[in-house]
Amino acid sequence: MDFGYENLEVWNRSVDFAVRVIDIVESLDTSRKHYRLLEQIESSSSSISMNLAEGKGRHSKKEFIHFCYIARGSLYETMTLLEIFRRKKWLSDDDFTNIKNEGLQTASMIKGLINSLYTSMDKK
């Protein structure tokens, strides 16, 4: 038996994305004096999948949609922090491009999930 969110492809992709971001943070060429930014990106990247899971566990599609939007916001927050890291030269342009592409794919999947939830609500 699985939790319902474990069957969501977007949840699995967002967990992989969070692991990738955390791996990047662990390899950054910066002192830990910026620990607040590093903690924030670990938090925002892991928040994507956590909000998808929490939304899936709610009692209505309307609530699930709400948590999907929160997950998307966490993704945007993560991407903004990655851009800051790139501009600080803590992250190479190539690494940024690769993780940005993963972020765009995740964003597209979240949008698709939101659209499918709205569509299924309209059919009732």
MITI-464917 format. One line per 3 residues: their letters; for each residue x, y, z of N, C-alpha, C. Coordinates in nm, 4 decimals. Example, Ala and Ser with C-alpha at 12.3 -4.5 7.8 and 13.67 -1.06 7.14 Angstrom:
<filos>
AS	1.3190 -0.5690 0.7800 1.2300 -0.4500 0.7800 1.3200 -0.3300 0.7800  1.2850 -0.2250 0.7080 1.3670 -0.1060 0.7140 1.2900 0.0030 0.7870;
</filos>
This chain:
<filos>
MDF	0.0838 -0.1179 0.0000 0.0000 0.0000 0.0000 0.0889 0.1251 0.0000  0.0525 0.2222 -0.0819 0.1284 0.3464 -0.0935 0.0435 0.4644 -0.0483  0.1106 0.5730 -0.0144 0.0404 0.6987 0.0014 0.0017 0.7463 -0.1386;
GYE	-0.1098 0.8135 -0.1519 -0.1579 0.8563 -0.2830 -0.0600 0.9431 -0.3595  0.0136 1.0271 -0.2890 0.1066 1.1173 -0.3572 0.2228 1.0428 -0.4216  0.2543 0.9235 -0.3719 0.3675 0.8492 -0.4268 0.3440 0.8076 -0.5719;
NLE	0.2189 0.8062 -0.6149 0.1852 0.7702 -0.7527 0.1865 0.8898 -0.8468  0.2094 1.0095 -0.7925 0.2135 1.1289 -0.8763 0.3534 1.1450 -0.9357  0.3612 1.1466 -1.0674 0.4899 1.1636 -1.1345 0.5540 1.2972 -1.0958;
VWN	0.4719 1.4013 -1.0814 0.5242 1.5327 -1.0457 0.5816 1.5326 -0.9044  0.5243 1.4552 -0.8141 0.5796 1.4453 -0.6786 0.7178 1.3799 -0.6849  0.7290 1.2707 -0.7590 0.8579 1.2022 -0.7721 0.9626 1.2925 -0.8357;
RSV	0.9234 1.3663 -0.9376 1.0169 1.4574 -1.0035 1.0591 1.5679 -0.9074  0.9656 1.6170 -0.8264 1.0002 1.7254 -0.7342 1.0905 1.6770 -0.6202  1.0760 1.5516 -0.5803 1.1689 1.4954 -0.4817 1.3088 1.4868 -0.5434;
DFA	1.3171 1.4383 -0.6667 1.4462 1.4315 -0.7362 1.5074 1.5710 -0.7506  1.4230 1.6697 -0.7820 1.4685 1.8077 -0.7955 1.5274 1.8582 -0.6631  1.4588 1.8316 -0.5530 1.5073 1.8741 -0.4210 1.6422 1.8090 -0.3886;
VRV	1.6547 1.6816 -0.4184 1.7813 1.6117 -0.3944 1.8923 1.6757 -0.4777  1.8618 1.7089 -0.6012 1.9611 1.7730 -0.6893 2.0023 1.9086 -0.6329  1.9050 1.9881 -0.5880 1.9358 2.1191 -0.5316 2.0210 2.1039 -0.4059;
IDI	1.9855 2.0106 -0.3196 2.0633 1.9894 -0.1970 2.2055 1.9447 -0.2315  2.2190 1.8600 -0.3340 2.3531 1.8209 -0.3795 2.4325 1.9428 -0.4265  2.3665 2.0337 -0.4971 2.4328 2.1558 -0.5433 2.4778 2.2382 -0.4239;
VES	2.3903 2.2549 -0.3258 2.4242 2.3336 -0.2069 2.5462 2.2743 -0.1370  2.5504 2.1430 -0.1272 2.6621 2.0780 -0.0598 2.7940 2.0968 -0.1339  2.7866 2.1246 -0.2640 2.9091 2.1397 -0.3420 2.9427 2.2855 -0.3746;
LDT	2.8653 2.3796 -0.3238 2.8888 2.5203 -0.3549 3.0256 2.5663 -0.3069  3.0842 2.6537 -0.3864 3.2141 2.7108 -0.3528 3.1925 2.8435 -0.2791  3.1452 2.8321 -0.1565 3.1227 2.9501 -0.0736 3.1384 2.9112 0.0727;
SRK	3.1673 3.0096 0.1520 3.1757 2.9818 0.2952 3.0355 2.9651 0.3513  3.0274 2.9034 0.4645 2.8968 2.8840 0.5273 2.8453 3.0123 0.5923  2.9146 3.1249 0.5729 2.8662 3.2491 0.6322 2.7330 3.2909 0.5704;
HYR	2.6999 3.2327 0.4586 2.5718 3.2589 0.3934 2.4717 3.1472 0.4265  2.4858 3.0930 0.5458 2.4050 2.9773 0.5839 2.2556 3.0018 0.5703  2.2090 3.1241 0.5919 2.0652 3.1515 0.5829 2.0139 3.1275 0.4412;
LLE	2.0898 3.1725 0.3418 2.0503 3.1473 0.2028 2.0552 2.9983 0.1708  2.1567 2.9310 0.2216 2.1699 2.7880 0.1943 2.0574 2.7091 0.2606  2.0235 2.7456 0.3828 1.9112 2.6796 0.4499 1.7802 2.7096 0.3788;
QIE	1.7652 2.8327 0.3293 1.6415 2.8713 0.2628 1.6200 2.7928 0.1343  1.7265 2.7725 0.0571 1.7092 2.6988 -0.0684 1.6826 2.5504 -0.0417  1.7430 2.4966 0.0640 1.7112 2.3583 0.0997 1.5648 2.3473 0.1415;
SSS	1.5177 2.4462 0.2141 1.3794 2.4473 0.2599 1.2823 2.4649 0.1433  1.3077 2.5631 0.0579 1.2142 2.5889 -0.0524 1.2112 2.4742 -0.1523  1.3259 2.4133 -0.1797 1.3277 2.3035 -0.2772 1.2550 2.1800 -0.2237;
SSI	1.2703 2.1520 -0.0953 1.2001 2.0358 -0.0388 1.0518 2.0654 -0.0171  1.0175 2.1921 -0.0057 0.8781 2.2322 0.0144 0.7905 2.2008 -0.1065  0.8483 2.1924 -0.2232 0.7714 2.1637 -0.3448 0.6996 2.0296 -0.3310;
SMN	0.7752 1.9250 -0.3071 0.7156 1.7913 -0.2952 0.6308 1.7786 -0.1688  0.6717 1.8456 -0.0614 0.5938 1.8376 0.0631 0.4547 1.8986 0.0448  0.4458 2.0091 -0.0277 0.3150 2.0695 -0.0509 0.2293 1.9861 -0.1453;
LAE	0.2903 1.9234 -0.2436 0.2149 1.8331 -0.3303 0.1590 1.7164 -0.2491  0.2407 1.6620 -0.1597 0.1957 1.5500 -0.0757 0.0846 1.5952 0.0180  0.1026 1.7107 0.0804 -0.0005 1.7594 0.1724 -0.1307 1.7865 0.0986;
GKG	-0.1214 1.8458 -0.0178 -0.2418 1.8727 -0.0964 -0.3142 1.7455 -0.1369  -0.2375 1.6447 -0.1742 -0.2975 1.5161 -0.2133 -0.3724 1.4545 -0.0957  -0.3258 1.4811 0.0248 -0.3886 1.4254 0.1435 -0.5085 1.5037 0.1932;
RHS	-0.5395 1.6144 0.1306 -0.6540 1.6950 0.1726 -0.7843 1.6340 0.1235  -0.8935 1.6882 0.1725 -1.0243 1.6277 0.1468 -1.0937 1.6760 0.0213  -1.0379 1.7734 -0.0452 -1.1056 1.8222 -0.1658 -1.0042 1.8587 -0.2731;
KKE	-1.0510 1.8588 -0.3954 -0.9653 1.8994 -0.5068 -0.9315 2.0472 -0.4969  -1.0256 2.1258 -0.4442 -0.9997 2.2690 -0.4270 -0.8797 2.2910 -0.3349  -0.8735 2.2164 -0.2253 -0.7588 2.2275 -0.1341 -0.6317 2.1775 -0.2013;
FIH	-0.6433 2.0687 -0.2774 -0.5270 2.0147 -0.3480 -0.4718 2.1200 -0.4440  -0.5591 2.1865 -0.5170 -0.5161 2.2911 -0.6098 -0.4418 2.4009 -0.5342  -0.4956 2.4397 -0.4203 -0.4318 2.5433 -0.3385 -0.2882 2.5033 -0.3030;
FCY	-0.2682 2.3798 -0.2624 -0.1336 2.3346 -0.2274 -0.0440 2.3200 -0.3498  -0.1023 2.2920 -0.4657 -0.0233 2.2897 -0.5894 0.0314 2.4286 -0.6197  -0.0511 2.5308 -0.5971 -0.0031 2.6677 -0.6172 0.1078 2.7031 -0.5179;
IAR	0.0955 2.6571 -0.3963 0.2014 2.6807 -0.2977 0.3296 2.6096 -0.3420  0.3162 2.4871 -0.3913 0.4325 2.4125 -0.4411 0.4993 2.4889 -0.5552  0.4175 2.5423 -0.6457 0.4730 2.6197 -0.7566 0.5460 2.7439 -0.7048;
GSL	0.4905 2.8083 -0.6038 0.5577 2.9235 -0.5437 0.6917 2.8856 -0.4838  0.6984 2.7701 -0.4195 0.8255 2.7225 -0.3633 0.9269 2.6944 -0.4733  0.8798 2.6442 -0.5859 0.9684 2.6209 -0.6996 1.0241 2.7535 -0.7504;
YET	0.9385 2.8538 -0.7635 0.9836 2.9845 -0.8105 1.0837 3.0460 -0.7120  1.0584 3.0281 -0.5836 1.1512 3.0766 -0.4813 1.2871 3.0087 -0.4966  1.2848 2.8780 -0.5166 1.4084 2.8019 -0.5353 1.4846 2.8510 -0.6569;
MTL	1.4126 2.8737 -0.7665 1.4795 2.9187 -0.8887 1.5395 3.0583 -0.8710  1.4735 3.1434 -0.7950 1.5276 3.2765 -0.7681 1.6574 3.2666 -0.6884  1.6588 3.1811 -0.5883 1.7812 3.1615 -0.5103 1.8931 3.1048 -0.5966;
LEI	1.8600 3.0122 -0.6851 1.9618 2.9572 -0.7755 2.0179 3.0658 -0.8667  1.9319 3.1559 -0.9109 1.9785 3.2683 -0.9933 2.0732 3.3575 -0.9130  2.0409 3.3828 -0.7880 2.1307 3.4604 -0.7018 2.2652 3.3894 -0.6894;
FRR	2.2616 3.2587 -0.6683 2.3858 3.1816 -0.6565 2.4668 3.1893 -0.7857  2.3970 3.1851 -0.9000 2.4671 3.1949 -1.0286 2.5344 3.3314 -1.0415  2.4615 3.4360 -1.0068 2.5166 3.5711 -1.0175 2.6320 3.5945 -0.9196;
KKW	2.6305 3.5257 -0.8069 2.7408 3.5336 -0.7107 2.8592 3.4460 -0.7535  2.8408 3.3729 -0.8628 2.9436 3.2812 -0.9156 2.9656 3.1610 -0.8244  2.8687 3.1308 -0.7419 2.8741 3.0096 -0.6603 2.8313 2.8887 -0.7422;
LSD	2.7603 2.9163 -0.8509 2.7034 2.8125 -0.9358 2.7401 2.8465 -1.0799  2.7921 2.7479 -1.1517 2.8323 2.7738 -1.2902 2.7098 2.7935 -1.3790  2.7304 2.8608 -1.4906 2.6205 2.8813 -1.5859 2.5655 2.7484 -1.6356;
DDF	2.6546 2.6520 -1.6606 2.6096 2.5210 -1.7089 2.5247 2.4495 -1.6038  2.5694 2.4506 -1.4794 2.4912 2.3866 -1.3730 2.3571 2.4577 -1.3550  2.3587 2.5902 -1.3648 2.2343 2.6652 -1.3527 2.1388 2.6287 -1.4660;
TNI	2.1895 2.6232 -1.5878 2.1047 2.5891 -1.7026 2.0422 2.4510 -1.6850  2.1207 2.3558 -1.6385 2.0694 2.2201 -1.6187 1.9593 2.2162 -1.5133  1.9820 2.2811 -1.3998 1.8818 2.2780 -1.2934 1.7612 2.3631 -1.3321;
KNE	1.7835 2.4694 -1.4088 1.6704 2.5504 -1.4559 1.5795 2.4672 -1.5465  1.6389 2.3874 -1.6335 1.5587 2.3013 -1.7205 1.4757 2.2025 -1.6387  1.5357 2.1481 -1.5327 1.4601 2.0590 -1.4433 1.3469 2.1352 -1.3760;
GLQ	1.3741 2.2585 -1.3358 1.2709 2.3405 -1.2739 1.1575 2.3714 -1.3693  1.1907 2.4022 -1.4944 1.0873 2.4302 -1.5938 1.0001 2.3077 -1.6201  1.0618 2.1909 -1.6243 0.9843 2.0675 -1.6434 0.8919 2.0437 -1.5249;
TAS	0.9412 2.0669 -1.4054 0.8600 2.0496 -1.2849 0.7440 2.1490 -1.2849  0.7727 2.2747 -1.3201 0.6674 2.3771 -1.3265 0.5596 2.3379 -1.4262  0.6009 2.2856 -1.5396 0.5053 2.2416 -1.6409 0.4174 2.1279 -1.5888;
MIK	0.4779 2.0381 -1.5145 0.4010 1.9260 -1.4589 0.3032 1.9726 -1.3511  0.3446 2.0686 -1.2701 0.2539 2.1225 -1.1684 0.1367 2.1921 -1.2368  0.1657 2.2687 -1.3410 0.0589 2.3357 -1.4166 -0.0374 2.2333 -1.4756;
GLI	0.0164 2.1261 -1.5298 -0.0684 2.0202 -1.5860 -0.1571 1.9553 -1.4804  -0.1008 1.9342 -1.3621 -0.1788 1.8765 -1.2530 -0.2904 1.9715 -1.2117  -0.2584 2.0996 -1.1979 -0.3607 2.1982 -1.1623 -0.4718 2.1990 -1.2668;
NSL	-0.4333 2.2023 -1.3929 -0.5336 2.2037 -1.5003 -0.6210 2.0786 -1.4973  -0.5607 1.9638 -1.4721 -0.6396 1.8397 -1.4688 -0.7351 1.8381 -1.3494  -0.6920 1.8949 -1.2380 -0.7802 1.9018 -1.1212 -0.8974 1.9952 -1.1474;
YTS	-0.8713 2.1104 -1.2109 -0.9804 2.2008 -1.2471 -1.0775 2.1332 -1.3440  -1.0216 2.0635 -1.4424 -1.1053 1.9952 -1.5419 -1.1934 1.8901 -1.4770  -1.1372 1.8134 -1.3844 -1.2167 1.7097 -1.3187 -1.3229 1.7695 -1.2268;
MDK	-1.2978 1.8907 -1.1734 -1.3979 1.9582 -1.0910 -1.5127 2.0099 -1.1792  -1.4806 2.0539 -1.2998 -1.5827 2.1067 -1.3913 -1.6766 1.9990 -1.4412  -1.6310 1.8736 -1.4420 -1.7117 1.7631 -1.4934 -1.8194 1.7199 -1.3955;
K	-1.8098 1.7675 -1.2713 -1.9092 1.7259 -1.1703 -2.0361 1.8033 -1.1830;
</filos>
